[in-house]
Amino acid sequence: MTPTPIQIVGAAIFLLALIHTLSVRFFERLARIRPHHAGFFHLLGEVEVVFGFWAIVLVGAMAALQGGAEAVRYVESRQYTEPLFVFAVMVVAASRPIQQVARSLVMVLARLLPIPGHLARIWVCLSILPLLGSAITEPAAMTVAALALRPLVFTRGLPAKTKYLALGVLFVNISIGGTLTSFAAPPVLMVAAKWSWDSAFMLSTFGWKATIAVLINATIATLVIGRQLRSSLVASSPVPVAKPQEEDARNDAGSVPWIICAVHLLFLAGIVLAAHHPVMFIGLFLLFMGFVQAYAAYQSPLILKEALLVAFFLAGLVVLGGLQQWWLQPIVSRLTPTALFFSATALTAITDNAALTYLGSLIEGLPDLSRIMLVAGAVTGGGLTVIANAPNPAGVALLKGGFEDDTVGAGGLLLGALGPTLVAAVAFLLL
């Protein structure tokens, strides 16, 4: 395939966006040493802004090369259902009543484990909540798990490498934990209907293997965090951890009535069920906003800014990704199944795994084993970078406050995710 000039420009801008993603910490440092332009540098230092910013650059370049009408036609031809859904589900899942339900679930499950309460809650957040993504979708699971983990792990007391390990495990487990059904993980959703993959097929082919990998990853991470909590480093700079009974008392003091929690759960369920119908779930979301206003006494501030930034990031990825098919699809179509698995894992780190599986769905006559390896590789690599899986920007937006400069470094995330990615790869290839 001979690329057109705008496809070459699109690939070049996509590369610049990737470089920018790796450089967000540099812009945060510029903001400190150049206070007169600190606001601008802070904007460029927001990882959620990166792809939206470069998507605007691409549209400008397209207008200059092909005319404004063609640029508008291209932008309007893209599918923005996923960014809109992630925005809506993040806001609802992060609401105070939903978080109260999530905390109660974590506490109940943690009490069943034969380990100290703090570590038990960490293990539940890194294992059970990611697997719950197969029911409530991965973006909702990411939001719930990230907010539950934030006070347990992402504090100033723990070393950065430990937090990056927890972040890597969370991202990988969310990515593979959505494969127990055919509707929860974006890369699965892209191919399930075309390839006739139902939830029974997903559970028997991917789900049980993913569950084993999730449990192993969560256990290893919990052991490492527990060792770190007991180390002299953390002892000299203790992590503020509430005792279970103290936390329960605080929650009871400001508890939300069960009927309010039930209504929020109904809104969440409705938005999840209408995930492929933006008119429906946006309508439900607007009704949810009205309900929140009506019962403001039982609400905390909604994370509208964070969710909007994540949606902006994903929409930018949709715009930029639309011009990468010319070089991605030939790679996918020429590989053997095993090579396709490893290539998909690597390519996911620099693209979006849903975009990668979508390109695979366009290849006619792709063998069944190659289809399985493509999806397995795509979800395996879903924790390596911020852009690898659609829910990852949500996790970054909610957890970056626990890192230096309020920024998640690309290198730290990659190193933290390598181990759990290897565990997932072994599970999918050898089990």
C-alpha positions in Angstrom: 0.0 0.0 0.0 1.4 3.4 -1.1 0.6 6.0 1.6 -0.9 9.3 0.7 0.8 12.5 1.8 -1.7 13.1 4.6 -1.2 9.5 5.8 2.6 10.2 6.1 1.9 13.4 7.9 -0.5 11.6 10.2 2.1 9.0 11.0 4.7 11.7 11.7 2.3 13.6 14.0 1.4 10.3 15.7 5.1 9.8 16.4 5.4 13.3 17.8 2.4 12.5 20.1 4.2 9.4 21.4 7.4 11.4 22.0 5.3 14.0 23.8 3.7 11.3 26.0 7.2 10.3 27.1 8.1 13.9 27.9 5.3 15.1 30.1 7.6 15.3 33.1 9.9 17.6 31.2 7.1 20.1 30.7 6.2 20.0 34.4 9.8 20.9 35.2 9.7 23.8 32.6 6.6 25.1 34.4 8.7 25.5 37.6 11.6 27.2 36.0 9.5 29.4 33.6 6.8 30.7 35.9 5.5 33.3 33.4 4.4 30.5 31.1 3.7 27.9 33.8 0.1 27.5 32.8 0.9 26.6 29.2 3.6 24.1 30.3 1.3 22.6 32.9 -1.2 22.1 30.1 1.4 20.3 27.9 2.5 18.3 31.0 -1.0 16.7 31.4 -0.7 13.3 29.7 -4.5 13.4 29.1 -4.0 16.4 26.9 -1.3 15.0 24.6 -3.3 13.1 22.0 -6.1 15.7 21.9 -3.5 18.4 21.3 -1.8 16.6 18.5 -5.2 15.6 17.0 -5.9 19.3 16.6 -2.5 19.8 15.0 -3.4 16.9 12.6 -6.8 18.5 11.7 -5.0 21.8 11.0 -2.4 20.1 8.8 -5.3 18.3 7.0 -7.1 21.6 6.4 -3.9 23.1 5.0 -3.2 20.2 2.7 -6.7 19.1 1.6 -8.9 21.9 2.5 -11.2 22.7 5.5 -14.1 20.7 4.1 -12.1 17.5 3.9 -10.7 18.0 7.4 -14.2 18.4 8.8 -15.4 15.3 6.8 -12.6 13.2 8.3 -13.2 14.4 11.9 -16.9 13.7 11.6 -16.3 10.3 10.1 -14.6 9.1 13.3 -16.5 7.1 16.0 -16.5 8.8 19.4 -18.8 6.5 21.3 -16.0 5.1 23.5 -14.7 8.5 24.7 -18.2 9.6 25.5 -18.9 6.3 27.3 -15.7 6.5 29.3 -16.5 10.1 30.4 -20.0 9.1 31.6 -19.1 5.9 33.3 -16.0 7.5 35.1 -18.2 10.2 36.6 -20.9 7.8 37.8 -18.5 5.2 39.1 -16.5 7.8 41.0 -19.6 9.2 42.8 -19.7 9.0 46.5 -22.6 6.4 46.7 -20.8 4.0 44.3 -17.6 4.4 46.1 -19.3 3.6 49.4 -20.6 0.4 47.9 -17.2 -0.4 46.5 -15.5 0.2 49.9 -18.0 -2.0 51.6 -17.4 -4.8 49.1 -13.7 -4.5 49.5 -13.9 -4.6 53.3 -16.2 -7.6 53.3 -14.0 -9.6 50.9 -10.8 -8.5 52.8 -12.1 -9.9 56.0 -12.4 -13.3 54.4 -8.6 -13.4 53.7 -6.0 -14.8 56.2 -3.8 -11.7 55.9 -3.7 -8.3 57.6 -6.6 -6.0 56.7 -4.6 -3.4 54.9 -2.9 -5.9 52.6 -6.1 -7.8 52.2 -7.8 -4.7 50.8 -4.9 -4.1 48.4 -5.2 -7.7 47.1 -8.9 -7.3 46.6 -8.4 -4.0 44.7 -5.8 -5.6 42.5 -7.6 -8.8 41.8 -11.4 -8.9 42.4 -12.1 -5.4 41.2 -10.3 -5.9 37.8 -12.2 -9.1 37.2 -15.4 -7.2 38.0 -14.6 -5.3 34.9 -16.0 -8.2 32.9 -19.4 -7.3 34.3 -19.4 -3.5 34.7 -16.9 -2.8 31.8 -13.2 -2.0 32.1 -13.5 1.8 32.4 -15.9 1.5 35.4 -13.7 -1.1 37.0 -10.6 1.1 36.6 -12.4 4.0 38.2 -13.6 2.0 41.2 -10.3 0.2 41.7 -8.1 3.3 41.3 -10.1 5.3 43.9 -10.1 2.3 46.3 -6.4 1.9 45.9 -5.4 5.5 46.1 -5.4 5.8 49.9 -3.9 2.4 50.4 -0.9 2.5 48.1 -0.5 5.8 46.2 0.7 7.9 49.1 3.8 9.9 49.6 5.2 7.3 52.0 5.9 4.5 49.6 8.8 4.5 47.1 8.0 5.3 43.5 9.0 1.9 42.2 6.5 0.2 44.5 3.7 2.5 43.3 4.7 1.9 39.7 4.5 -1.9 40.3 1.0 -1.5 41.8 0.0 0.8 38.8 1.4 -1.8 36.3 -0.4 -4.6 38.0 -3.6 -2.6 38.1 -3.4 -1.7 34.4 -2.5 -5.2 33.2 -5.1 -6.9 35.4 -7.8 -4.5 34.2 -6.8 -5.2 30.5 -7.0 -9.0 30.9 -9.7 -9.0 33.5 -12.3 -7.9 31.0 -11.9 -11.0 28.9 -14.4 -13.2 30.8 -17.2 -11.7 28.7 -17.6 -10.5 25.2 -18.8 -6.9 25.9 -16.6 -5.4 28.6 -13.1 -5.1 27.1 -12.8 -2.6 24.2 -10.4 -4.8 22.1 -12.8 -7.8 22.5 -15.8 -5.7 21.7 -14.2 -4.7 18.3 -14.2 -8.3 17.1 -16.8 -10.2 19.1 -19.8 -9.6 16.8 -17.9 -10.1 13.5 -16.1 -13.3 14.6 -19.2 -14.6 16.6 -17.4 -14.7 19.9 -20.0 -14.9 22.7 -19.3 -14.8 26.5 -19.1 -18.6 26.8 -16.4 -18.6 24.1 -14.5 -15.8 25.9 -14.6 -17.5 29.3 -13.4 -20.8 27.9 -10.7 -19.4 25.6 -9.5 -16.4 27.5 -11.3 -15.8 30.8 -10.0 -18.7 33.0 -6.4 -18.0 31.9 -6.8 -14.3 32.6 -8.2 -15.1 36.0 -5.2 -17.1 37.0 -2.8 -14.4 35.7 -4.8 -11.7 37.6 -4.6 -13.6 40.9 -0.8 -14.3 40.5 -0.1 -10.7 39.7 -2.2 -9.4 42.6 -0.5 -11.8 45.0 3.0 -10.9 44.0 2.3 -7.2 44.1 0.7 -7.5 47.5 3.7 -9.4 48.9 6.1 -6.7 47.6 4.0 -3.9 49.0 3.7 -5.7 52.3 7.5 -6.1 52.5 7.9 -2.5 51.7 5.5 -1.4 54.3 7.5 -3.3 56.9 10.9 -1.9 55.7 12.9 0.7 57.6 12.3 3.1 54.7 8.6 3.2 55.2 9.0 3.0 59.0 10.9 6.3 58.9 8.2 7.8 56.7 5.0 6.0 57.7 2.1 5.6 55.4 -1.1 6.9 57.0 -3.3 3.8 57.1 -6.5 3.8 59.0 -7.5 0.8 61.1 -10.5 -1.0 59.6 -12.7 -0.1 62.6 -11.7 3.6 62.4 -12.5 3.6 58.6 -15.8 2.0 59.2 -16.7 4.6 61.8 -15.8 7.4 59.5 -17.9 5.8 56.7 -20.9 5.3 59.0 -20.7 8.9 60.2 -21.1 10.2 56.7 -22.8 7.2 55.1 -25.2 7.5 52.2 -28.7 6.0 52.6 -29.0 2.7 50.8 -31.8 3.9 48.5 -29.4 6.6 47.1 -26.7 4.0 46.6 -29.3 1.7 44.8 -30.3 4.5 42.5 -26.7 5.3 41.6 -26.1 1.6 40.9 -29.1 1.6 38.6 -27.7 4.6 36.7 -24.3 2.8 36.4 -26.0 -0.4 35.2 -28.1 1.5 32.7 -25.1 3.3 31.3 -23.2 0.1 31.0 -26.1 -1.7 29.2 -26.4 1.3 26.8 -22.6 1.5 26.2 -23.0 1.2 22.4 -25.8 3.7 22.1 -24.5 7.2 23.0 -27.9 8.9 22.8 -29.2 6.5 25.4 -26.3 6.6 27.9 -25.8 10.4 27.5 -29.5 10.8 28.3 -29.1 8.6 31.4 -26.0 10.6 32.4 -27.8 13.9 32.2 -30.6 12.4 34.3 -28.0 11.3 36.8 -26.6 14.8 37.0 -30.1 16.0 37.9 -30.4 13.4 40.6 -27.0 14.3 42.0 -28.1 17.9 42.2 -31.4 17.0 43.9 -29.6 15.0 46.6 -26.5 17.1 46.9 -26.2 16.4 50.7 -25.2 12.8 49.9 -22.7 13.7 47.1 -19.1 14.6 46.8 -17.8 16.8 44.0 -18.0 14.9 40.7 -14.8 14.2 38.8 -15.9 16.1 35.7 -12.6 17.7 34.9 -10.7 14.4 35.2 -13.3 12.5 33.1 -13.3 15.3 30.4 -9.6 15.1 30.1 -9.7 11.4 29.7 -12.4 11.7 27.0 -10.3 14.3 25.3 -7.3 12.0 25.3 -9.3 9.1 23.8 -11.0 11.3 21.2 -7.6 12.5 20.1 -6.4 8.9 19.9 -9.4 8.1 17.7 -8.6 11.0 15.3 -4.9 10.2 15.1 -5.4 6.4 14.9 -7.6 6.7 11.9 -4.6 7.4 9.7 -2.3 4.6 10.9 -4.0 1.7 9.2 -1.7 1.8 6.2 1.3 0.7 8.2 -0.4 -1.3 10.9 -2.6 -3.7 8.9 0.2 -5.1 6.7 2.2 -6.0 9.9 -0.8 -7.8 11.4 -1.8 -9.7 8.2 1.7 -11.2 7.5 2.5 -12.8 10.8 2.2 -16.4 12.1 0.0 -16.8 15.2 2.8 -16.9 17.7 4.6 -14.0 16.1 1.3 -12.2 15.9 0.9 -12.6 19.7 4.2 -11.0 20.5 3.8 -8.3 17.8 0.3 -7.4 19.1 1.7 -7.1 22.6 4.4 -4.8 21.5 2.3 -2.8 19.1 -0.4 -2.2 21.7 2.2 -0.2 23.7 2.3 2.4 20.9 -1.3 2.2 19.7 -4.6 1.4 21.4 -5.3 -2.3 21.7 -8.9 -1.8 20.5 -7.7 -0.1 17.4 -5.3 -3.0 16.8 -7.9 -5.7 17.1 -10.3 -3.6 14.9 -7.6 -3.6 12.1 -7.4 -7.4 12.6 -11.1 -7.7 12.1 -10.8 -6.1 8.7 -8.5 -8.9 7.4 -10.6 -11.4 5.5 -9.7 -15.1 6.0 -7.6 -14.6 9.2 -7.3 -18.1 10.7 -9.0 -18.8 14.0 -5.8 -19.3 15.9 -4.4 -16.0 14.6 -7.6 -14.2 15.7 -7.1 -15.7 19.2 -3.4 -14.7 19.3 -4.2 -11.2 18.1 -6.7 -10.5 20.9 -4.6 -12.3 23.5 -1.6 -10.2 22.6 -3.6 -7.0 22.5 -5.0 -7.5 26.0 -1.6 -8.8 27.4 0.1 -5.5 26.4 -2.7 -3.3 27.7 -0.8 -2.2 30.7 2.6 -1.2 29.2 1.7 2.5 28.4 -1.0 5.0 29.1 -2.3 4.7 25.5 -2.3 0.9 25.4 -5.8 0.4 26.8 -8.7 2.8 26.9 -9.2 2.8 30.7 -5.5 3.6 31.4 -5.9 7.4 31.1 -8.6 7.2 33.7 -6.3 5.4 36.1 -3.5 7.9 35.5 -5.9 10.9 36.0 -7.0 9.5 39.4 -3.6 8.2 40.7 -1.0 10.7 39.4 -1.2 12.7 42.6 0.8 10.0 44.3 3.8 10.5 42.1 6.5 13.2 41.9 5.4 16.3 40.0 1.9 14.7 39.9 3.0 12.9 36.8 3.1 9.3 35.8 6.4 8.6 34.0 6.3 6.5 30.9 9.4 4.6 31.9 8.3 3.9 35.4 5.0 2.5 34.2 6.7 0.4 31.6 9.0 -1.2 34.1 6.2 -1.7 36.6 4.1 -3.4 34.0 6.7 -5.7 32.5 6.5 -8.4 35.2 2.7 -8.7 35.2 2.7 -8.5 31.4 5.0 -11.5 31.3 2.7 -13.4 33.7 -0.2 -12.7 31.4 1.8 -13.8 28.3 2.7 -17.1 30.0 -0.9 -17.7 31.0 -2.3 -17.1 27.5 0.5 -19.0 25.6 1.1 -22.0 27.9 -2.1 -22.8 29.8 
